[in-house]
Amino acid sequence: MKGYVQVYTGDGKGKTTAAFGLALRAAGAGLKVFIGQFLKGQHYSELDSIARFSDVITLKQLGSDCLIRKHPEPEDVRAARDGLETVKEVLASGEYSVVILDEANVAVHYGLFPVEELLELIDSKTEDVELIITGRYAHNKILRKADLVTEMKNIKHYYDKGVMARRGIER
């Protein structure tokens, strides 16, 4: 089966959720999935769910706890670059049919690694691997390279009324 490059971006909720839904669908079809999460070193409920599928889905957090600042610290850059090396090894292994790079667009936006390195990663994937890249701020070069682009648009969000991330819903 030919693999494509998908990008989920935009300021709306649901980018990671869409990618995880695809991971579950792929696992149900017997495909092996690798999920690398950049900028998410904290515990999220999806980690508990994915652990139940550890025979077909591998999830690794590849970044520091959370990057909200505009200027990343050296340890943020190091963690993201180490994560990028991990993903290169995963793609070269041929073990996975689906590879998800959660928040990789944000990592590029904050300068944790250059867009050119993400483009090289896209070019290095074999034809049979489906590659999904999530996160706000998708670079135009990534959008042009992708085969499918979905933009999540924020119309209304209860966060604007002071509702914080809820366990099992947003975290």
C-alpha positions in Angstrom: 0.0 0.0 0.0 1.3 3.4 -0.9 1.9 5.8 2.0 1.2 9.5 1.9 2.1 12.5 4.0 -0.7 14.0 6.0 -0.7 17.3 8.0 -3.1 18.3 10.6 -2.7 22.0 11.5 -4.5 25.2 12.5 -5.6 26.9 15.7 -8.5 24.6 16.5 -8.8 21.6 18.8 -8.4 18.1 17.4 -5.1 17.8 15.6 -3.6 15.2 18.0 -7.0 13.6 18.5 -7.3 13.0 14.7 -3.8 11.5 14.5 -4.5 9.2 17.5 -7.8 8.2 15.8 -5.8 7.2 12.7 -3.4 5.3 14.9 -6.2 3.3 16.4 -7.7 2.6 13.0 -4.3 1.4 11.7 -3.7 -0.8 14.7 -7.2 -2.3 14.2 -6.1 -3.2 10.7 -2.9 -4.9 12.0 -0.5 -2.1 11.0 2.3 -1.1 13.4 2.3 2.5 14.4 5.0 4.8 15.9 4.0 8.0 17.6 6.7 10.5 18.5 5.4 13.5 20.6 7.5 16.6 20.5 6.9 19.2 23.2 4.8 16.8 25.2 6.8 15.4 28.1 3.9 15.6 30.5 1.5 12.8 31.3 -1.7 12.8 29.2 -4.5 10.3 29.3 -3.8 9.1 25.8 -0.6 7.6 27.1 -2.7 5.2 29.3 -5.0 4.3 26.3 -2.1 3.7 23.9 -0.4 1.5 26.5 -3.2 -1.0 26.0 -2.1 -1.3 22.4 1.6 -1.6 23.1 1.9 -4.7 20.8 1.1 -2.6 17.7 1.5 1.1 18.8 4.8 2.6 20.2 4.6 6.0 21.7 7.6 8.0 22.7 7.7 11.5 24.1 10.6 13.2 22.4 10.6 16.6 24.0 10.7 18.6 27.2 7.6 19.0 29.3 6.0 21.9 27.6 7.2 24.8 25.5 5.1 27.9 25.9 7.9 30.4 25.9 8.9 32.1 22.6 12.6 31.3 23.1 13.4 27.7 23.8 16.0 26.8 26.3 19.1 24.7 25.1 17.6 21.6 26.8 14.4 22.1 24.7 16.5 22.2 21.5 18.6 19.2 22.5 15.5 17.1 23.4 13.8 17.9 20.1 16.9 17.2 18.0 17.4 13.9 19.9 13.8 13.1 19.1 14.3 13.9 15.4 17.2 11.4 15.4 14.9 8.8 17.0 12.4 9.4 14.2 15.1 9.0 11.5 16.0 5.6 13.0 12.3 4.6 13.2 11.8 5.5 9.5 15.0 3.6 8.5 14.0 0.5 10.5 11.1 -0.4 8.2 9.2 -1.7 11.2 6.3 0.8 11.1 3.6 1.4 8.5 2.4 4.6 10.2 4.6 7.2 11.8 3.0 10.2 13.6 5.1 13.3 14.5 2.8 15.0 17.0 3.6 18.7 17.4 6.5 18.6 14.9 5.1 21.8 13.2 5.3 23.6 16.5 8.8 22.4 17.1 9.8 23.9 13.7 7.9 27.1 14.5 9.9 27.6 17.8 13.2 26.8 16.1 13.9 23.5 17.8 15.0 22.2 14.4 14.8 23.8 11.0 12.0 23.1 8.5 14.7 21.7 6.1 15.4 18.8 8.5 11.7 18.0 8.7 11.5 18.1 4.9 14.5 15.7 4.7 12.7 13.4 7.1 9.7 13.4 4.8 11.9 12.6 1.8 13.6 9.8 3.7 10.4 7.8 4.3 9.9 4.8 2.2 6.9 4.7 -0.2 4.9 2.3 2.0 5.0 4.5 5.1 2.1 6.8 6.0 3.6 9.9 7.7 1.4 12.2 9.8 2.6 15.6 11.1 0.5 17.6 13.6 0.7 21.0 15.2 -0.2 24.6 14.7 2.0 26.8 12.5 2.7 24.3 9.7 5.4 25.8 7.5 4.4 26.6 3.9 7.1 24.2 2.7 5.6 21.4 4.7 2.1 22.2 3.4 3.3 22.1 -0.2 5.1 18.8 0.4 2.1 17.1 2.0 -0.4 15.0 0.1 -3.3 15.8 2.5 -3.6 18.9 4.7 -6.4 19.4 7.2 -6.8 22.7 9.0 -8.6 22.7 12.3 -10.2 26.1 12.7 -11.2 27.5 16.1 -14.7 28.9 15.9 -15.6 28.8 19.6 -13.8 27.2 22.6 -14.8 27.0 26.2 -11.2 27.7 27.2 -12.1 31.4 26.3 -14.6 31.2 29.2 -11.9 30.0 31.6 -12.4 26.3 31.3 -9.1 24.6 31.8 -8.0 21.3 30.2 -10.0 18.5 31.6 -8.7 15.0 32.3 -9.9 12.6 29.6 -11.1 15.3 27.3 -8.1 17.7 26.6 -5.4 16.0 28.7 
